[in-house]
């Protein structure tokens, strides 16, 4: 999904979640962030929409419009 989004894990992680702070992920590397999101899906920014091998974060809402227009 990160490849479809063209983003790094740090771009889709919810930094205000309590678990983010509890796991001390501020300076974590990519693999650690991916593992944390895998084990704690609440950390993943959502919604993420996928269409025709393209993906966007649903925020801001304009991203959704751009994806649906493709």
PDB file with one MODEL, atoms N, CA, C and O in Angstrom:
MODEL        1
ATOM      1  N   UNK A   1       0.817  -1.178   0.000  1.00  0.00           N
ATOM      2  CA  UNK A   1       0.000   0.000   0.000  1.00  0.00           C
ATOM      3  C   UNK A   1       0.873   1.259   0.000  1.00  0.00           C
ATOM      4  O   UNK A   1       0.557   2.239  -0.675  1.00  0.00           O
ATOM      5  N   UNK A   2       1.960   1.226   0.752  1.00  0.00           N
ATOM      6  CA  UNK A   2       2.864   2.377   0.748  1.00  0.00           C
ATOM      7  C   UNK A   2       3.400   2.658  -0.645  1.00  0.00           C
ATOM      8  O   UNK A   2       3.538   3.817  -1.036  1.00  0.00           O
ATOM      9  N   UNK A   3       3.701   1.611  -1.393  1.00  0.00           N
ATOM     10  CA  UNK A   3       4.177   1.803  -2.765  1.00  0.00           C
ATOM     11  C   UNK A   3       3.110   2.462  -3.630  1.00  0.00           C
ATOM     12  O   UNK A   3       3.413   3.357  -4.418  1.00  0.00           O
ATOM     13  N   UNK A   4       1.860   2.021  -3.486  1.00  0.00           N
ATOM     14  CA  UNK A   4       0.769   2.628  -4.253  1.00  0.00           C
ATOM     15  C   UNK A   4       0.572   4.088  -3.878  1.00  0.00           C
ATOM     16  O   UNK A   4       0.296   4.926  -4.735  1.00  0.00           O
ATOM     17  N   UNK A   5       0.715   4.385  -2.601  1.00  0.00           N
ATOM     18  CA  UNK A   5       0.564   5.764  -2.134  1.00  0.00           C
ATOM     19  C   UNK A   5       1.755   6.635  -2.526  1.00  0.00           C
ATOM     20  O   UNK A   5       1.627   7.849  -2.688  1.00  0.00           O
ATOM     21  N   UNK A   6       2.912   5.998  -2.676  1.00  0.00           N
ATOM     22  CA  UNK A   6       4.125   6.754  -2.951  1.00  0.00           C
ATOM     23  C   UNK A   6       4.575   7.554  -1.742  1.00  0.00           C
ATOM     24  O   UNK A   6       5.160   8.629  -1.877  1.00  0.00           O
ATOM     25  N   UNK A   7       4.294   7.018  -0.550  1.00  0.00           N
ATOM     26  CA  UNK A   7       4.621   7.704   0.693  1.00  0.00           C
ATOM     27  C   UNK A   7       5.485   6.843   1.596  1.00  0.00           C
ATOM     28  O   UNK A   7       5.532   5.620   1.462  1.00  0.00           O
ATOM     29  N   UNK A   8       6.162   7.503   2.509  1.00  0.00           N
ATOM     30  CA  UNK A   8       6.931   6.820   3.540  1.00  0.00           C
ATOM     31  C   UNK A   8       5.994   6.472   4.697  1.00  0.00           C
ATOM     32  O   UNK A   8       4.958   7.117   4.864  1.00  0.00           O
ATOM     33  N   UNK A   9       6.341   5.469   5.490  1.00  0.00           N
ATOM     34  CA  UNK A   9       5.495   5.097   6.628  1.00  0.00           C
ATOM     35  C   UNK A   9       5.205   6.274   7.561  1.00  0.00           C
ATOM     36  O   UNK A   9       4.103   6.381   8.100  1.00  0.00           O
ATOM     37  N   UNK A  10       6.166   7.137   7.748  1.00  0.00           N
ATOM     38  CA  UNK A  10       5.966   8.273   8.654  1.00  0.00           C
ATOM     39  C   UNK A  10       4.878   9.227   8.166  1.00  0.00           C
ATOM     40  O   UNK A  10       4.333   9.997   8.957  1.00  0.00           O
ATOM     41  N   UNK A  11       4.558   9.185   6.880  1.00  0.00           N
ATOM     42  CA  UNK A  11       3.539  10.073   6.316  1.00  0.00           C
ATOM     43  C   UNK A  11       2.120   9.572   6.573  1.00  0.00           C
ATOM     44  O   UNK A  11       1.166  10.345   6.474  1.00  0.00           O
ATOM     45  N   UNK A  12       1.968   8.292   6.903  1.00  0.00           N
ATOM     46  CA  UNK A  12       0.616   7.768   7.098  1.00  0.00           C
ATOM     47  C   UNK A  12       0.363   7.282   8.526  1.00  0.00           C
ATOM     48  O   UNK A  12      -0.651   6.641   8.802  1.00  0.00           O
ATOM     49  N   UNK A  13       1.285   7.591   9.422  1.00  0.00           N
ATOM     50  CA  UNK A  13       1.106   7.154  10.803  1.00  0.00           C
ATOM     51  C   UNK A  13       0.468   8.285  11.607  1.00  0.00           C
ATOM     52  O   UNK A  13       0.810   9.457  11.445  1.00  0.00           O
ATOM     53  N   UNK A  14      -0.447   7.911  12.459  1.00  0.00           N
ATOM     54  CA  UNK A  14      -1.169   8.882  13.292  1.00  0.00           C
ATOM     55  C   UNK A  14      -0.345   9.185  14.539  1.00  0.00           C
ATOM     56  O   UNK A  14      -0.327   8.413  15.497  1.00  0.00           O
ATOM     57  N   UNK A  15       0.324  10.310  14.503  1.00  0.00           N
ATOM     58  CA  UNK A  15       1.266  10.671  15.560  1.00  0.00           C
ATOM     59  C   UNK A  15       0.600  11.134  16.854  1.00  0.00           C
ATOM     60  O   UNK A  15       1.263  11.225  17.887  1.00  0.00           O
ATOM     61  N   UNK A  16      -0.675  11.422  16.813  1.00  0.00           N
ATOM     62  CA  UNK A  16      -1.375  11.876  18.019  1.00  0.00           C
ATOM     63  C   UNK A  16      -2.005  10.726  18.803  1.00  0.00           C
ATOM     64  O   UNK A  16      -2.566  10.936  19.878  1.00  0.00           O
ATOM     65  N   UNK A  17      -1.909   9.512  18.264  1.00  0.00           N
ATOM     66  CA  UNK A  17      -2.449   8.347  18.974  1.00  0.00           C
ATOM     67  C   UNK A  17      -1.615   8.053  20.219  1.00  0.00           C
ATOM     68  O   UNK A  17      -0.391   8.190  20.206  1.00  0.00           O
ATOM     69  N   UNK A  18      -2.271   7.662  21.261  1.00  0.00           N
ATOM     70  CA  UNK A  18      -1.610   7.329  22.522  1.00  0.00           C
ATOM     71  C   UNK A  18      -0.560   6.229  22.325  1.00  0.00           C
ATOM     72  O   UNK A  18       0.530   6.294  22.893  1.00  0.00           O
ATOM     73  N   UNK A  19      -0.898   5.224  21.519  1.00  0.00           N
ATOM     74  CA  UNK A  19       0.009   4.092  21.296  1.00  0.00           C
ATOM     75  C   UNK A  19       1.292   4.547  20.594  1.00  0.00           C
ATOM     76  O   UNK A  19       2.356   3.970  20.820  1.00  0.00           O
ATOM     77  N   UNK A  20       1.200   5.564  19.756  1.00  0.00           N
ATOM     78  CA  UNK A  20       2.381   6.120  19.086  1.00  0.00           C
ATOM     79  C   UNK A  20       3.387   6.605  20.123  1.00  0.00           C
ATOM     80  O   UNK A  20       4.586   6.340  20.028  1.00  0.00           O
ATOM     81  N   UNK A  21       2.872   7.315  21.104  1.00  0.00           N
ATOM     82  CA  UNK A  21       3.736   7.838  22.163  1.00  0.00           C
ATOM     83  C   UNK A  21       4.221   6.728  23.082  1.00  0.00           C
ATOM     84  O   UNK A  21       5.377   6.717  23.503  1.00  0.00           O
ATOM     85  N   UNK A  22       3.326   5.793  23.390  1.00  0.00           N
ATOM     86  CA  UNK A  22       3.706   4.682  24.276  1.00  0.00           C
ATOM     87  C   UNK A  22       4.812   3.823  23.673  1.00  0.00           C
ATOM     88  O   UNK A  22       5.686   3.337  24.391  1.00  0.00           O
ATOM     89  N   UNK A  23       4.775   3.639  22.358  1.00  0.00           N
ATOM     90  CA  UNK A  23       5.785   2.831  21.673  1.00  0.00           C
ATOM     91  C   UNK A  23       7.032   3.636  21.325  1.00  0.00           C
ATOM     92  O   UNK A  23       7.994   3.096  20.779  1.00  0.00           O
ATOM     93  N   UNK A  24       7.012   4.925  21.640  1.00  0.00           N
ATOM     94  CA  UNK A  24       8.163   5.796  21.406  1.00  0.00           C
ATOM     95  C   UNK A  24       8.619   5.732  19.939  1.00  0.00           C
ATOM     96  O   UNK A  24       9.777   5.432  19.649  1.00  0.00           O
ATOM     97  N   UNK A  25       7.691   6.018  19.033  1.00  0.00           N
ATOM     98  CA  UNK A  25       7.953   5.866  17.605  1.00  0.00           C
ATOM     99  C   UNK A  25       8.470   7.128  16.925  1.00  0.00           C
ATOM    100  O   UNK A  25       8.694   7.123  15.715  1.00  0.00           O
ATOM    101  N   UNK A  26       8.661   8.188  17.664  1.00  0.00           N
ATOM    102  CA  UNK A  26       9.058   9.466  17.071  1.00  0.00           C
ATOM    103  C   UNK A  26      10.293   9.353  16.178  1.00  0.00           C
ATOM    104  O   UNK A  26      10.311   9.915  15.082  1.00  0.00           O
ATOM    105  N   UNK A  27      11.303   8.653  16.619  1.00  0.00           N
ATOM    106  CA  UNK A  27      12.548   8.531  15.851  1.00  0.00           C
ATOM    107  C   UNK A  27      12.745   7.129  15.268  1.00  0.00           C
ATOM    108  O   UNK A  27      13.867   6.740  14.946  1.00  0.00           O
ATOM    109  N   UNK A  28      11.661   6.382  15.135  1.00  0.00           N
ATOM    110  CA  UNK A  28      11.754   5.006  14.652  1.00  0.00           C
ATOM    111  C   UNK A  28      12.078   4.957  13.157  1.00  0.00           C
ATOM    112  O   UNK A  28      11.731   5.867  12.403  1.00  0.00           O
ATOM    113  N   UNK A  29      12.743   3.886  12.746  1.00  0.00           N
ATOM    114  CA  UNK A  29      13.042   3.700  11.325  1.00  0.00           C
ATOM    115  C   UNK A  29      11.817   3.145  10.597  1.00  0.00           C
ATOM    116  O   UNK A  29      10.805   2.813  11.215  1.00  0.00           O
ATOM    117  N   UNK A  30      11.933   3.052   9.272  1.00  0.00           N
ATOM    118  CA  UNK A  30      10.809   2.626   8.435  1.00  0.00           C
ATOM    119  C   UNK A  30      10.273   1.256   8.828  1.00  0.00           C
ATOM    120  O   UNK A  30       9.061   1.078   8.953  1.00  0.00           O
ATOM    121  N   UNK A  31      11.153   0.294   9.022  1.00  0.00           N
ATOM    122  CA  UNK A  31      10.722  -1.067   9.340  1.00  0.00           C
ATOM    123  C   UNK A  31       9.993  -1.125  10.677  1.00  0.00           C
ATOM    124  O   UNK A  31       9.020  -1.865  10.825  1.00  0.00           O
ATOM    125  N   UNK A  32      10.459  -0.350  11.644  1.00  0.00           N
ATOM    126  CA  UNK A  32       9.813  -0.317  12.953  1.00  0.00           C
ATOM    127  C   UNK A  32       8.421   0.290  12.840  1.00  0.00           C
ATOM    128  O   UNK A  32       7.477  -0.199  13.461  1.00  0.00           O
ATOM    129  N   UNK A  33       8.288   1.347  12.054  1.00  0.00           N
ATOM    130  CA  UNK A  33       6.982   1.975  11.867  1.00  0.00           C
ATOM    131  C   UNK A  33       6.008   1.024  11.175  1.00  0.00           C
ATOM    132  O   UNK A  33       4.845   0.925  11.564  1.00  0.00           O
ATOM    133  N   UNK A  34       6.489   0.331  10.157  1.00  0.00           N
ATOM    134  CA  UNK A  34       5.630  -0.624   9.443  1.00  0.00           C
ATOM    135  C   UNK A  34       5.183  -1.732  10.385  1.00  0.00           C
ATOM    136  O   UNK A  34       4.011  -2.108  10.385  1.00  0.00           O
ATOM    137  N   UNK A  35       6.094  -2.254  11.177  1.00  0.00           N
ATOM    138  CA  UNK A  35       5.746  -3.306  12.137  1.00  0.00           C
ATOM    139  C   UNK A  35       4.731  -2.794  13.157  1.00  0.00           C
ATOM    140  O   UNK A  35       3.782  -3.498  13.500  1.00  0.00           O
ATOM    141  N   UNK A  36       4.932  -1.574  13.636  1.00  0.00           N
ATOM    142  CA  UNK A  36       4.011  -1.001  14.623  1.00  0.00           C
ATOM    143  C   UNK A  36       2.621  -0.824  14.024  1.00  0.00           C
ATOM    144  O   UNK A  36       1.621  -1.103  14.686  1.00  0.00           O
ATOM    145  N   UNK A  37       2.548  -0.361  12.770  1.00  0.00           N
ATOM    146  CA  UNK A  37       1.243  -0.188  12.123  1.00  0.00           C
ATOM    147  C   UNK A  37       0.579  -1.531  11.859  1.00  0.00           C
ATOM    148  O   UNK A  37      -0.642  -1.652  11.959  1.00  0.00           O
ATOM    149  N   UNK A  38       1.364  -2.526  11.528  1.00  0.00           N
ATOM    150  CA  UNK A  38       0.833  -3.863  11.292  1.00  0.00           C
ATOM    151  C   UNK A  38       0.216  -4.436  12.568  1.00  0.00           C
ATOM    152  O   UNK A  38      -0.845  -5.059  12.531  1.00  0.00           O
ATOM    153  N   UNK A  39       0.886  -4.219  13.681  1.00  0.00           N
ATOM    154  CA  UNK A  39       0.411  -4.743  14.962  1.00  0.00           C
ATOM    155  C   UNK A  39      -0.650  -3.854  15.604  1.00  0.00           C
ATOM    156  O   UNK A  39      -1.405  -4.311  16.463  1.00  0.00           O
ATOM    157  N   UNK A  40      -0.711  -2.590  15.195  1.00  0.00           N
ATOM    158  CA  UNK A  40      -1.645  -1.619  15.772  1.00  0.00           C
ATOM    159  C   UNK A  40      -2.278  -0.801  14.647  1.00  0.00           C
ATOM    160  O   UNK A  40      -1.898   0.352  14.442  1.00  0.00           O
ATOM    161  N   UNK A  41      -3.230  -1.373  13.920  1.00  0.00           N
ATOM    162  CA  UNK A  41      -3.821  -0.693  12.762  1.00  0.00           C
ATOM    163  C   UNK A  41      -4.394   0.690  13.074  1.00  0.00           C
ATOM    164  O   UNK A  41      -4.540   1.518  12.176  1.00  0.00           O
ATOM    165  N   UNK A  42      -4.712   0.936  14.325  1.00  0.00           N
ATOM    166  CA  UNK A  42      -5.226   2.246  14.717  1.00  0.00           C
ATOM    167  C   UNK A  42      -4.216   3.357  14.381  1.00  0.00           C
ATOM    168  O   UNK A  42      -4.598   4.518  14.233  1.00  0.00           O
ATOM    169  N   UNK A  43      -2.957   3.009  14.263  1.00  0.00           N
ATOM    170  CA  UNK A  43      -1.915   3.988  13.946  1.00  0.00           C
ATOM    171  C   UNK A  43      -1.955   4.476  12.500  1.00  0.00           C
ATOM    172  O   UNK A  43      -1.354   5.499  12.173  1.00  0.00           O
ATOM    173  N   UNK A  44      -2.655   3.752  11.641  1.00  0.00           N
ATOM    174  CA  UNK A  44      -2.666   4.084  10.208  1.00  0.00           C
ATOM    175  C   UNK A  44      -3.695   5.172   9.928  1.00  0.00           C
ATOM    176  O   UNK A  44      -4.867   5.057  10.286  1.00  0.00           O
ATOM    177  N   UNK A  45      -3.219   6.231   9.278  1.00  0.00           N
ATOM    178  CA  UNK A  45      -4.113   7.308   8.859  1.00  0.00           C
ATOM    179  C   UNK A  45      -5.136   6.734   7.893  1.00  0.00           C
ATOM    180  O   UNK A  45      -4.795   5.919   7.035  1.00  0.00           O
ATOM    181  N   UNK A  46      -6.354   7.144   8.022  1.00  0.00           N
ATOM    182  CA  UNK A  46      -7.403   6.623   7.163  1.00  0.00           C
ATOM    183  C   UNK A  46      -8.419   7.705   6.854  1.00  0.00           C
ATOM    184  O   UNK A  46      -8.462   8.724   7.544  1.00  0.00           O
ATOM    185  N   UNK A  47      -9.206   7.513   5.872  1.00  0.00           N
ATOM    186  CA  UNK A  47      -9.258   6.343   5.000  1.00  0.00           C
ATOM    187  C   UNK A  47      -8.162   6.379   3.934  1.00  0.00           C
ATOM    188  O   UNK A  47      -7.635   7.436   3.587  1.00  0.00           O
ATOM    189  N   UNK A  48      -7.847   5.210   3.439  1.00  0.00           N
ATOM    190  CA  UNK A  48      -6.963   5.067   2.281  1.00  0.00           C
ATOM    191  C   UNK A  48      -7.804   4.426   1.193  1.00  0.00           C
ATOM    192  O   UNK A  48      -8.391   3.363   1.394  1.00  0.00           O
ATOM    193  N   UNK A  49      -7.859   5.074   0.052  1.00  0.00           N
ATOM    194  CA  UNK A  49      -8.651   4.567  -1.061  1.00  0.00           C
ATOM    195  C   UNK A  49      -7.727   4.061  -2.148  1.00  0.00           C
ATOM    196  O   UNK A  49      -6.690   4.660  -2.435  1.00  0.00           O
ATOM    197  N   UNK A  50      -8.122   2.939  -2.754  1.00  0.00           N
ATOM    198  CA  UNK A  50      -7.327   2.331  -3.825  1.00  0.00           C
ATOM    199  C   UNK A  50      -8.234   2.133  -5.032  1.00  0.00           C
ATOM    200  O   UNK A  50      -9.353   1.633  -4.922  1.00  0.00           O
ATOM    201  N   UNK A  51      -7.711   2.545  -6.193  1.00  0.00           N
ATOM    202  CA  UNK A  51      -8.447   2.376  -7.450  1.00  0.00           C
ATOM    203  C   UNK A  51      -7.433   2.207  -8.572  1.00  0.00           C
ATOM    204  O   UNK A  51      -6.540   3.037  -8.743  1.00  0.00           O
ATOM    205  N   UNK A  52      -7.574   1.137  -9.326  1.00  0.00           N
ATOM    206  CA  UNK A  52      -6.723   0.915 -10.501  1.00  0.00           C
ATOM    207  C   UNK A  52      -5.234   1.085 -10.204  1.00  0.00           C
ATOM    208  O   UNK A  52      -4.543   1.834 -10.895  1.00  0.00           O
ATOM    209  N   UNK A  53      -4.750   0.403  -9.195  1.00  0.00           N
ATOM    210  CA  UNK A  53      -3.335   0.448  -8.821  1.00  0.00           C
ATOM    211  C   UNK A  53      -2.843   1.838  -8.435  1.00  0.00           C
ATOM    212  O   UNK A  53      -1.651   2.125  -8.541  1.00  0.00           O
ATOM    213  N   UNK A  54      -3.735   2.686  -7.997  1.00  0.00           N
ATOM    214  CA  UNK A  54      -3.408   4.006  -7.445  1.00  0.00           C
ATOM    215  C   UNK A  54      -4.057   4.069  -6.070  1.00  0.00           C
ATOM    216  O   UNK A  54      -5.093   3.449  -5.831  1.00  0.00           O
ATOM    217  N   UNK A  55      -3.442   4.818  -5.177  1.00  0.00           N
ATOM    218  CA  UNK A  55      -3.997   4.962  -3.832  1.00  0.00           C
ATOM    219  C   UNK A  55      -3.785   6.385  -3.341  1.00  0.00           C
ATOM    220  O   UNK A  55      -2.828   7.055  -3.728  1.00  0.00           O
ATOM    221  N   UNK A  56      -4.692   6.836  -2.482  1.00  0.00           N
ATOM    222  CA  UNK A  56      -4.583   8.159  -1.868  1.00  0.00           C
ATOM    223  C   UNK A  56      -5.099   8.076  -0.435  1.00  0.00           C
ATOM    224  O   UNK A  56      -5.926   7.233  -0.087  1.00  0.00           O
ATOM    225  N   UNK A  57      -4.575   8.986   0.375  1.00  0.00           N
ATOM    226  CA  UNK A  57      -5.159   9.199   1.693  1.00  0.00           C
ATOM    227  C   UNK A  57      -6.444   9.984   1.481  1.00  0.00           C
ATOM    228  O   UNK A  57      -6.502  10.866   0.624  1.00  0.00           O
ATOM    229  N   UNK A  58      -7.452   9.675   2.242  1.00  0.00           N
ATOM    230  CA  UNK A  58      -8.742  10.346   2.092  1.00  0.00           C
ATOM    231  C   UNK A  58      -8.799  11.738   2.695  1.00  0.00           C
ATOM    232  O   UNK A  58      -9.840  12.395   2.655  1.00  0.00           O
ATOM    233  N   UNK A  59      -7.697  12.184   3.246  1.00  0.00           N
ATOM    234  CA  UNK A  59      -7.628  13.531   3.812  1.00  0.00           C
ATOM    235  C   UNK A  59      -6.452  14.250   3.201  1.00  0.00           C
ATOM    236  O   UNK A  59      -5.341  13.720   3.240  1.00  0.00           O
ATOM    237  N   UNK A  60      -6.633  15.405   2.651  1.00  0.00           N
ATOM    238  CA  UNK A  60      -7.879  16.140   2.524  1.00  0.00           C
ATOM    239  C   UNK A  60      -8.806  15.488   1.500  1.00  0.00           C
ATOM    240  O   UNK A  60      -8.369  14.698   0.662  1.00  0.00           O
ATOM    241  N   UNK A  61     -10.060  15.821   1.578  1.00  0.00           N
ATOM    242  CA  UNK A  61     -11.085  15.168   0.747  1.00  0.00           C
ATOM    243  C   UNK A  61     -10.818  15.355  -0.750  1.00  0.00           C
ATOM    244  O   UNK A  61     -11.271  14.547  -1.562  1.00  0.00           O
ATOM    245  N   UNK A  62     -10.104  16.388  -1.114  1.00  0.00           N
ATOM    246  CA  UNK A  62      -9.782  16.618  -2.529  1.00  0.00           C
ATOM    247  C   UNK A  62      -8.989  15.449  -3.113  1.00  0.00           C
ATOM    248  O   UNK A  62      -9.064  15.191  -4.314  1.00  0.00           O
ATOM    249  N   UNK A  63      -8.242  14.752  -2.286  1.00  0.00           N
ATOM    250  CA  UNK A  63      -7.497  13.571  -2.752  1.00  0.00           C
ATOM    251  C   UNK A  63      -8.436  12.518  -3.319  1.00  0.00           C
ATOM    252  O   UNK A  63      -8.124  11.871  -4.319  1.00  0.00           O
ATOM    253  N   UNK A  64      -9.583  12.349  -2.680  1.00  0.00           N
ATOM    254  CA  UNK A  64     -10.567  11.364  -3.147  1.00  0.00           C
ATOM    255  C   UNK A  64     -11.078  11.761  -4.522  1.00  0.00           C
ATOM    256  O   UNK A  64     -11.173  10.927  -5.422  1.00  0.00           O
ATOM    257  N   UNK A  65     -11.403  13.027  -4.679  1.00  0.00           N
ATOM    258  CA  UNK A  65     -11.911  13.515  -5.974  1.00  0.00           C
ATOM    259  C   UNK A  65     -10.906  13.287  -7.080  1.00  0.00           C
ATOM    260  O   UNK A  65     -11.273  12.866  -8.177  1.00  0.00           O
ATOM    261  N   UNK A  66      -9.640  13.559  -6.804  1.00  0.00           N
ATOM    262  CA  UNK A  66      -8.593  13.370  -7.812  1.00  0.00           C
ATOM    263  C   UNK A  66      -8.470  11.910  -8.206  1.00  0.00           C
ATOM    264  O   UNK A  66      -8.304  11.599  -9.385  1.00  0.00           O
ATOM    265  N   UNK A  67      -8.550  11.003  -7.226  1.00  0.00           N
ATOM    266  CA  UNK A  67      -8.450   9.575  -7.518  1.00  0.00           C
ATOM    267  C   UNK A  67      -9.632   9.107  -8.367  1.00  0.00           C
ATOM    268  O   UNK A  67      -9.449   8.345  -9.316  1.00  0.00           O
ATOM    269  N   UNK A  68     -10.831   9.554  -8.035  1.00  0.00           N
ATOM    270  CA  UNK A  68     -12.014   9.107  -8.752  1.00  0.00           C
ATOM    271  C   UNK A  68     -12.085   9.665 -10.172  1.00  0.00           C
ATOM    272  O   UNK A  68     -12.753   9.093 -11.034  1.00  0.00           O
ATOM    273  N   UNK A  69     -11.406  10.768 -10.411  1.00  0.00           N
ATOM    274  CA  UNK A  69     -11.388  11.362 -11.749  1.00  0.00           C
ATOM    275  C   UNK A  69     -10.420  10.669 -12.683  1.00  0.00           C
ATOM    276  O   UNK A  69     -10.513  10.842 -13.898  1.00  0.00           O
ATOM    277  N   UNK A  70      -9.486   9.883 -12.148  1.00  0.00           N
ATOM    278  CA  UNK A  70      -8.470   9.235 -12.999  1.00  0.00           C
ATOM    279  C   UNK A  70      -9.092   8.288 -13.984  1.00  0.00           C
ATOM    280  O   UNK A  70      -8.382   7.663 -14.772  1.00  0.00           O
TER     281      UNK A  70
ENDMDL
END
